[in-house]
Amino acid sequence: MDLGTAIKDQRKNRGLTQQEFAASCDITQTYLSQIENNQKEPNLSTLKVISEKLDLPLPFLFFLSLSEDDVKTEKREAYKMISPSVKAFVDEFFKVSEK
């Protein structure tokens, strides 16, 4: 699971700097950097704020952070089949509107 990279990718997709996004989440830029680099694990309340500010439900954020290795061996084929569709759905449904 690579939650930090999922957060970073979603933040960048929205065109936000670490400083801007950290301020909107009421955390420091240093702490956000540590989260995005998987050096710190945020608590659930911080994750809820992050997902809210990304306008992305927390379960989708968790899904985006999964890799094949995170899935039980017997469920990997199913994961490989649905993962591209779910990721495409998230990209389209939660797309940042053009300004």
C-alpha positions, 0 to 999 in steps of 0.5 A: 500500500502506497498511500503517500503516492496516492495522495501526492498524485491526487494533489498534483492532479488538482494542480495544488502545491504541497504548501497550498494543500497542507494549508487547506488541510490545516497541517504543515507542509513538512508533515504533508511531505512526510505523508507523501513520502511514506515517512509518516502515517497520518491518523484517520482524522487527518486522512478524512480531512485529506480525502475531503479536501481532495473531494475523493471518498476515503475508500477510493483513496485507499483503493488507489494506494493498493498494489497487486502485492497488497491483495491476497494471492487468491484474489489477485486475478479479480483485482487485476480485472477490476483495478483498471476500471475502478481507477478509470472511474475515479479519474473520470467521476472525480475529475477536477473540472476545467476552470 
